[in-house]
């Protein structure tokens, strides 16, 4: 039978893939959106808050999920995982998630399902990582 650490790592990997797919979808939307239609995702993609130094923030999310997935795959062959880097990256991701959720809900007044998917993936990843460390 699986122990709780393995189940937590499987959940972390699943949440990472879930977030990566959502981030890739939003990255494509950022790249392809040219018109000012009224959909919530397009309005967010065209907002100034969606960019840092003319680079879409979602590109950073794609890199983040890729690095976490690479760390998990690397951890399969090693006995001990680099928990310091995973914890640091997860803490930063949760800070960014809270900031952009505030921007989306309170400053822009928009409800974007793609963004909510990424927020959900980050919280699931944090819960799985915490479960891995506690149990």
Backbone as a printed PyTorch tensor [residue, N CA C, xyz], in Angstrom:
tensor([[[  0.8450,  -1.1850,   0.0000],
         [  0.0000,   0.0000,   0.0000],
         [  0.8900,   1.2480,   0.0000]],

        [[  0.4100,   2.3030,  -0.6250],
         [  1.1520,   3.5600,  -0.6750],
         [  1.1800,   4.2130,   0.6920]],

        [[  2.3080,   4.8360,   1.0140],
         [  2.3200,   5.6080,   2.2400],
         [  1.9310,   7.0600,   1.9050]],

        [[  1.7230,   7.8570,   2.9230],
         [  1.1940,   9.2080,   2.7210],
         [  2.1620,  10.1150,   1.9610]],

        [[  3.4750,   9.9000,   2.0780],
         [  4.4440,  10.7290,   1.3580],
         [  4.3300,  10.5220,  -0.1480]],

        [[  4.1650,   9.2900,  -0.5730],
         [  4.0400,   9.0100,  -2.0010],
         [  2.7360,   9.5800,  -2.5380]],

        [[  1.6640,   9.4370,  -1.7950],
         [  0.3770,   9.9950,  -2.2200],
         [  0.4590,  11.5190,  -2.3090]],

        [[  1.1470,  12.1500,  -1.3680],
         [  1.3180,  13.6000,  -1.4050],
         [  2.1220,  14.0330,  -2.6220]],

        [[  3.1710,  13.2790,  -2.9690],
         [  3.9670,  13.6140,  -4.1490],
         [  3.1760,  13.4100,  -5.4360]],

        [[  2.3410,  12.3870,  -5.4730],
         [  1.4890,  12.1770,  -6.6450],
         [  0.4960,  13.3300,  -6.7690]],

        [[ -0.0770,  13.7560,  -5.6460],
         [ -1.0030,  14.8980,  -5.6670],
         [ -0.2780,  16.1770,  -6.0930]],

        [[  0.9400,  16.3680,  -5.6150],
         [  1.7220,  17.5390,  -6.0080],
         [  2.0080,  17.5150,  -7.5080]],

        [[  2.3730,  16.3650,  -8.0290],
         [  2.6200,  16.2430,  -9.4680],
         [  1.3610,  16.4750, -10.2860]],

        [[  0.2420,  15.9370,  -9.8340],
         [ -1.0280,  16.1460, -10.5380],
         [ -1.4460,  17.6030, -10.5400]],

        [[ -1.3070,  18.2740,  -9.4010],
         [ -1.6440,  19.6950,  -9.3220],
         [ -0.6970,  20.5300, -10.1790]],

        [[  0.5530,  20.1090, -10.2580],
         [  1.5290,  20.8260, -11.0870],
         [  1.1730,  20.7070, -12.5630]],

        [[  0.8130,  19.5130, -12.9970],
         [  0.4050,  19.3150, -14.3950],
         [ -0.8780,  20.0980, -14.6840]],

        [[ -1.8120,  20.0970, -13.7430],
         [ -3.0590,  20.8640, -13.8670],
         [ -2.7550,  22.3590, -14.0290]],

        [[ -1.8570,  22.8730, -13.2070],
         [ -1.4730,  24.2820, -13.2990],
         [ -0.7060,  24.5870, -14.5680]],

        [[  0.1850,  23.6810, -14.9760],
         [  0.9630,  23.8950, -16.1950],
         [  0.0560,  23.9630, -17.4170]],

        [[ -0.9210,  23.0840, -17.4790],
         [ -1.8330,  23.1010, -18.6200],
         [ -2.6310,  24.4070, -18.6400]],

        [[ -3.0900,  24.8600, -17.4760],
         [ -3.8210,  26.1280, -17.4110],
         [ -2.9480,  27.3160, -17.7680]],

        [[ -1.7040,  27.3040, -17.3000],
         [ -0.7850,  28.4070, -17.6010],
         [ -0.4320,  28.4270, -19.0820]],

        [[ -0.2350,  27.2540, -19.6870],
         [  0.0410,  27.2140, -21.1220],
         [ -1.1440,  27.7290, -21.9270]],

        [[ -2.3370,  27.3850, -21.4880],
         [ -3.5410,  27.8770, -22.1560],
         [ -3.6310,  29.3960, -22.0770]],

        [[ -3.3550,  29.9590, -20.9020],
         [ -3.3830,  31.4160, -20.7590],
         [ -2.2390,  32.0790, -21.5060]],

        [[ -1.0890,  31.4190, -21.5810],
         [  0.0370,  31.9880, -22.3280],
         [ -0.2960,  32.0830, -23.8100]],

        [[ -0.9540,  31.0680, -24.3280],
         [ -1.3770,  31.1150, -25.7260],
         [ -2.3980,  32.2320, -25.9180]],

        [[ -3.3100,  32.3740, -24.9770],
         [ -4.3100,  33.4470, -25.0640],
         [ -3.6240,  34.8150, -25.0550]],

        [[ -2.6320,  35.0080, -24.1950],
         [ -1.9010,  36.2760, -24.1610],
         [ -1.2180,  36.5450, -25.4950]],

        [[ -0.6930,  35.5010, -26.0890],
         [  0.0160,  35.6580, -27.3590],
         [ -0.9460,  35.9430, -28.5110]],

        [[ -2.1350,  35.3630, -28.4600],
         [ -3.0430,  35.4440, -29.5970],
         [ -4.0680,  36.5670, -29.4950]],

        [[ -4.3270,  37.0860, -28.3010],
         [ -5.3970,  38.0850, -28.1600],
         [ -4.9570,  39.4000, -28.8090]],

        [[ -5.7820,  39.8730, -29.6950],
         [ -5.5020,  41.1270, -30.3740],
         [ -6.7000,  42.0650, -30.3260]],

        [[ -7.8900,  41.4890, -30.2030],
         [ -9.0800,  42.3300, -30.2020],
         [ -9.5370,  42.6100, -28.7830]],

        [[-10.3440,  43.6130, -28.6350],
         [-10.8310,  44.0300, -27.3230],
         [-12.2440,  43.4970, -27.1020]],

        [[-12.3890,  42.1690, -27.1600],
         [-13.7020,  41.5830, -26.9190],
         [-14.0300,  41.6500, -25.4400]],

        [[-15.2500,  41.3270, -25.1100],
         [-15.7010,  41.4980, -23.7430],
         [-15.4720,  40.2940, -22.8370]],

        [[-14.8270,  39.2470, -23.3120],
         [-14.6090,  38.0960, -22.4350],
         [-13.6520,  38.4880, -21.3100]],

        [[-13.8640,  37.8670, -20.1600],
         [-13.0570,  38.2020, -18.9780],
         [-11.5810,  37.8860, -19.2010]],

        [[-11.3030,  36.7630, -19.8360],
         [ -9.9020,  36.3770, -20.0620],
         [ -9.1980,  37.3720, -20.9870]],

        [[ -9.8980,  37.8040, -22.0290],
         [ -9.2880,  38.7770, -22.9310],
         [ -9.0820,  40.1220, -22.2520]],

        [[-10.0040,  40.5210, -21.4060],
         [ -9.8400,  41.7920, -20.6900],
         [ -8.6500,  41.7340, -19.7460]],

        [[ -8.4470,  40.6000, -19.1140],
         [ -7.2770,  40.4610, -18.2370],
         [ -6.0020,  40.4080, -19.0640]],

        [[ -6.0260,  39.6920, -20.1730],
         [ -4.8320,  39.5780, -21.0160],
         [ -4.4110,  40.9360, -21.5690]],

        [[ -5.3520,  41.8260, -21.7540],
         [ -5.0350,  43.1520, -22.2920],
         [ -4.7740,  44.1990, -21.2090]],

        [[ -4.9650,  43.8500, -19.9400],
         [ -4.7630,  44.8280, -18.8710],
         [ -3.2740,  45.0410, -18.5990]],

        [[ -2.9370,  46.1860, -18.0710],
         [ -1.5270,  46.4840, -17.7790],
         [ -1.0150,  45.6480, -16.6130]],

        [[ -1.9030,  45.1570, -15.7520],
         [ -1.4950,  44.3310, -14.6190],
         [ -1.0310,  42.9420, -15.0470]],

        [[ -1.3520,  42.5350, -16.2640],
         [ -0.9800,  41.2090, -16.7450],
         [  0.4600,  41.1530, -17.2400]],

        [[  1.1710,  42.2740, -17.1720],
         [  2.5320,  42.3310, -17.6980],
         [  3.4920,  42.9050, -16.6560]],

        [[  4.6920,  42.3880, -16.6580],
         [  5.7960,  42.9590, -15.8980],
         [  6.9170,  43.1700, -16.9010]],

        [[  7.2930,  44.4160, -17.1180],
         [  8.3280,  44.7780, -18.0930],
         [  7.9920,  44.2270, -19.4830]],

        [[  6.7450,  44.3960, -19.8880],
         [  6.2430,  43.9560, -21.1910],
         [  6.3110,  42.4500, -21.4170]],

        [[  6.4190,  41.6820, -20.3380],
         [  6.4020,  40.2170, -20.4060],
         [  5.1740,  39.7400, -19.6310]],

        [[  4.3130,  38.9360, -20.2650],
         [  3.1310,  38.4520, -19.5450],
         [  3.5080,  37.6620, -18.2930]],

        [[  2.8030,  37.9070, -17.2170],
         [  3.0650,  37.2390, -15.9500],
         [  2.8660,  35.7350, -16.0850]],

        [[  1.9500,  35.3320, -16.9410],
         [  1.6690,  33.9050, -17.0910],
         [  2.8740,  33.1500, -17.6450]],

        [[  3.7750,  33.8030, -18.3470],
         [  5.0000,  33.1330, -18.7940],
         [  5.8260,  32.7030, -17.5850]],

        [[  5.8390,  33.5170, -16.5410],
         [  6.5170,  33.1470, -15.3040],
         [  5.8640,  31.9310, -14.6580]],

        [[  4.5300,  31.8500, -14.7610],
         [  3.8250,  30.6860, -14.2210],
         [  4.2090,  29.4120, -14.9710]],

        [[  4.3430,  29.5000, -16.2840],
         [  4.7500,  28.3350, -17.0790],
         [  6.1350,  27.8760, -16.6390]],

        [[  7.0340,  28.8200, -16.4510],
         [  8.3950,  28.4800, -16.0000],
         [  8.3520,  27.8690, -14.6040]],

        [[  7.5540,  28.4510, -13.7140],
         [  7.4220,  27.9310, -12.3490],
         [  6.9460,  26.4830, -12.3510]],

        [[  5.8560,  26.2010, -13.0790],
         [  5.3330,  24.8330, -13.1070],
         [  6.3280,  23.8670, -13.7530]],

        [[  7.0190,  24.3250, -14.7810],
         [  8.0330,  23.4860, -15.4120],
         [  9.1650,  23.1380, -14.4580]],

        [[  9.6030,  24.1230, -13.6800],
         [ 10.6790,  23.8680, -12.7150],
         [ 10.2350,  22.9340, -11.5950]],

        [[  9.0020,  23.1180, -11.1050],
         [  8.4990,  22.2240, -10.0540],
         [  8.3720,  20.8060, -10.5960]],

        [[  7.8640,  20.6760, -11.8060],
         [  7.7360,  19.3510, -12.4070],
         [  9.1080,  18.7080, -12.6240]],

        [[ 10.0770,  19.4960, -13.0700],
         [ 11.4350,  18.9790, -13.2430],
         [ 12.0240,  18.5430, -11.9030]],

        [[ 11.7800,  19.3050, -10.8530],
         [ 12.2680,  18.9510,  -9.5220],
         [ 11.6330,  17.6530,  -9.0360]],

        [[ 10.3380,  17.4880,  -9.3150],
         [  9.6700,  16.2490,  -8.9070],
         [ 10.2040,  15.0530,  -9.6960]],

        [[ 10.4070,  15.2330, -10.9880],
         [ 10.9440,  14.1390, -11.7930],
         [ 12.3780,  13.8120, -11.4000]],

        [[ 13.1420,  14.8260, -11.0540],
         [ 14.5100,  14.6190, -10.5880],
         [ 14.5130,  13.9000,  -9.2480]],

        [[ 13.5120,  14.2000,  -8.4120],
         [ 13.4150,  13.5800,  -7.0940],
         [ 13.0670,  12.1060,  -7.1360]],

        [[ 12.5830,  11.6200,  -8.2820],
         [ 12.2680,  10.1960,  -8.4020],
         [ 13.5390,   9.3560,  -8.2650]],

        [[ 14.6280,   9.8370,  -8.8310],
         [ 15.8810,   9.0760,  -8.8160],
         [ 16.7380,   9.3370,  -7.5840]],

        [[ 16.4130,  10.3420,  -6.8150],
         [ 17.1910,  10.6700,  -5.6270],
         [ 16.3770,  10.3550,  -4.3760]],

        [[ 17.0710,  10.0540,  -3.3240],
         [ 16.3950,   9.7060,  -2.0820],
         [ 15.7680,  10.9370,  -1.4290]],

        [[ 16.4600,  12.0580,  -1.4940],
         [ 15.9830,  13.2620,  -0.8260],
         [ 15.7060,  14.3570,  -1.8460]],

        [[ 14.5880,  15.0410,  -1.6700],
         [ 14.2240,  16.1320,  -2.5730],
         [ 14.7590,  17.4460,  -2.0270]],

        [[ 14.8840,  18.4190,  -2.8980],
         [ 15.3270,  19.7590,  -2.5210],
         [ 14.1370,  20.5440,  -1.9660]],

        [[ 13.7870,  20.2880,  -0.7230],
         [ 12.5980,  20.9060,  -0.1380],
         [ 12.7520,  22.4100,   0.0520]],

        [[ 13.9700,  22.8820,   0.2730],
         [ 14.1570,  24.3190,   0.4530],
         [ 13.7080,  25.0770,  -0.7860]],

        [[ 14.1060,  24.5980,  -1.9640],
         [ 13.7440,  25.2820,  -3.2060],
         [ 12.2610,  25.1520,  -3.4930]],

        [[ 11.6930,  23.9930,  -3.2420],
         [ 10.2570,  23.8200,  -3.4540],
         [  9.4540,  24.6970,  -2.5050]],

        [[  9.8600,  24.7450,  -1.2410],
         [  9.1520,  25.5920,  -0.2750],
         [  9.2650,  27.0670,  -0.6330]],

        [[ 10.4510,  27.4940,  -1.0270],
         [ 10.6440,  28.9020,  -1.3970],
         [  9.8170,  29.2700,  -2.6210]],

        [[  9.8340,  28.4150,  -3.6230],
         [  9.0690,  28.6690,  -4.8400],
         [  7.5690,  28.6560,  -4.5500]],

        [[  7.1320,  27.7560,  -3.7030],
         [  5.7100,  27.6720,  -3.3710],
         [  5.2630,  28.8840,  -2.5750]],

        [[  6.0990,  29.3500,  -1.6520],
         [  5.7690,  30.5470,  -0.8830],
         [  5.6450,  31.7560,  -1.8100]],

        [[  6.5860,  31.8980,  -2.7330],
         [  6.5310,  33.0120,  -3.6900],
         [  5.2950,  32.8920,  -4.5780]],

        [[  4.9630,  31.6720,  -5.0070],
         [  3.7880,  31.4690,  -5.8500],
         [  2.5060,  31.8320,  -5.1110]],

        [[  2.4420,  31.5100,  -3.8290],
         [  1.2440,  31.8610,  -3.0610],
         [  1.1260,  33.3720,  -2.8660]],

        [[  2.2440,  34.0470,  -2.6730],
         [  2.2040,  35.5120,  -2.5800],
         [  1.7170,  36.1300,  -3.8850]],

        [[  2.2470,  35.6560,  -4.9940],
         [  1.8340,  36.1700,  -6.3070],
         [  0.3630,  35.8420,  -6.5590]],

        [[ -0.0620,  34.6500,  -6.1740],
         [ -1.4640,  34.2510,  -6.3360],
         [ -2.3900,  35.1890,  -5.5770]],

        [[ -2.0740,  35.4630,  -4.3260],
         [ -2.9120,  36.3580,  -3.5220],
         [ -2.9280,  37.7740,  -4.1080]],

        [[ -1.7950,  38.2520,  -4.5590],
         [ -1.7230,  39.5870,  -5.1410],
         [ -2.5790,  39.6830,  -6.4050]],

        [[ -2.4300,  38.7140,  -7.3020],
         [ -3.1830,  38.7790,  -8.5490],
         [ -4.6620,  38.4600,  -8.3580]],

        [[ -5.0170,  37.6690,  -7.3540],
         [ -6.4330,  37.4730,  -7.0410],
         [ -7.0390,  38.7930,  -6.5550]],

        [[ -6.3070,  39.5250,  -5.7310],
         [ -6.7660,  40.8460,  -5.2840],
         [ -6.9520,  41.7800,  -6.4760]],

        [[ -5.9650,  41.8080,  -7.3770],
         [ -6.0500,  42.6620,  -8.5710],
         [ -7.2750,  42.2870,  -9.4000]],

        [[ -7.4490,  40.9850,  -9.6240],
         [ -8.5330,  40.5320, -10.4840],
         [ -9.8990,  40.8470,  -9.8910]],

        [[-10.0980,  40.5400,  -8.6210],
         [-11.4160,  40.7160,  -8.0210],
         [-11.7280,  42.1580,  -7.6490]],

        [[-10.7820,  42.8370,  -7.0210],
         [-11.0980,  44.1330,  -6.4260],
         [-10.7200,  45.3300,  -7.2870]],

        [[ -9.6310,  45.2430,  -8.0240],
         [ -9.2470,  46.3990,  -8.8470],
         [ -9.8550,  46.3420, -10.2350]],

        [[ -9.8570,  45.1570, -10.8450],
         [-10.4130,  45.0350, -12.1870],
         [-11.8850,  44.6250, -12.1820]],

        [[-12.3210,  43.9850, -11.1140],
         [-13.7050,  43.5410, -11.0230],
         [-14.0550,  42.4760, -12.0530]],

        [[-13.1230,  41.5840, -12.3340],
         [-13.2910,  40.5540, -13.3670],
         [-13.2290,  39.1790, -12.7120]],

        [[-13.9600,  38.2330, -13.2780],
         [-13.9640,  36.8490, -12.8130],
         [-13.4940,  35.9670, -13.9600]],

        [[-12.2130,  35.6190, -13.9890],
         [-11.6120,  34.8430, -15.0800],
         [-11.4060,  33.4020, -14.6130]],

        [[-12.0320,  32.4680, -15.3170],
         [-11.9230,  31.0620, -14.9420],
         [-10.5070,  30.5140, -15.1500]],

        [[ -9.7930,  30.9870, -16.1610],
         [ -8.4230,  30.5360, -16.3850],
         [ -7.5060,  30.9270, -15.2430]],

        [[ -7.6610,  32.1490, -14.7690],
         [ -6.8530,  32.6080, -13.6340],
         [ -7.2190,  31.8460, -12.3680]],

        [[ -8.5160,  31.6140, -12.1640],
         [ -8.9380,  30.8590, -10.9860],
         [ -8.3870,  29.4430, -11.0040]],

        [[ -8.2600,  28.8870, -12.1920],
         [ -7.6840,  27.5510, -12.3110],
         [ -6.2350,  27.5450, -11.8280]],

        [[ -5.4810,  28.5580, -12.2070],
         [ -4.0920,  28.6410, -11.7700],
         [ -4.0210,  28.8630, -10.2570]],

        [[ -4.9000,  29.6950,  -9.7260],
         [ -4.9230,  29.9230,  -8.2770],
         [ -5.2330,  28.6190,  -7.5470]],

        [[ -6.2190,  27.8770,  -8.0550],
         [ -6.5800,  26.6000,  -7.4440],
         [ -5.4060,  25.6190,  -7.5010]],

        [[ -4.7160,  25.5690,  -8.6310],
         [ -3.5580,  24.6790,  -8.7540],
         [ -2.4870,  25.0430,  -7.7330]],

        [[ -2.2420,  26.3410,  -7.5310],
         [ -1.2280,  26.7530,  -6.5600],
         [ -1.6140,  26.3470,  -5.1420]],

        [[ -2.8760,  26.5020,  -4.7870],
         [ -3.2970,  26.1120,  -3.4410],
         [ -3.2790,  24.5950,  -3.2680]],

        [[ -3.6120,  23.8530,  -4.3160],
         [ -3.5230,  22.3900,  -4.2370],
         [ -2.0740,  21.9460,  -4.1040]],

        [[ -1.1780,  22.6040,  -4.8350],
         [  0.2460,  22.2700,  -4.7360],
         [  0.7700,  22.5650,  -3.3330]],

        [[  0.3770,  23.7020,  -2.7740],
         [  0.8320,  24.0570,  -1.4300],
         [  0.3170,  23.0460,  -0.4070]],

        [[ -0.9400,  22.6270,  -0.5400],
         [ -1.5030,  21.6440,   0.3870],
         [ -0.7900,  20.2990,   0.2550]],

        [[ -0.5000,  19.8760,  -0.9550],
         [  0.1980,  18.5970,  -1.1580],
         [  1.6250,  18.6620,  -0.6230]],

        [[  2.2990,  19.7830,  -0.8370],
         [  3.6740,  19.9360,  -0.3250],
         [  3.6830,  19.9540,   1.1950]],

        [[  2.7180,  20.6340,   1.7830],
         [  2.6080,  20.6570,   3.2430],
         [  2.3030,  19.2730,   3.7820]],

        [[  1.4200,  18.5530,   3.1110],
         [  1.0940,  17.1830,   3.5230],
         [  2.3200,  16.2770,   3.4310]],

        [[  3.1130,  16.4550,   2.3740],
         [  4.3220,  15.6600,   2.2270],
         [  5.2940,  15.8860,   3.3890]],

        [[  5.4030,  17.1070,   3.8370],
         [  6.3550,  17.4350,   4.8990],
         [  5.8340,  17.0460,   6.2870]],

        [[  4.5270,  17.0690,   6.4710],
         [  3.9670,  16.7850,   7.7930],
         [  3.7300,  15.3080,   8.0450]],

        [[  3.3980,  14.5820,   7.0080],
         [  3.0100,  13.1810,   7.2270],
         [  4.0050,  12.3010,   6.6080]]])
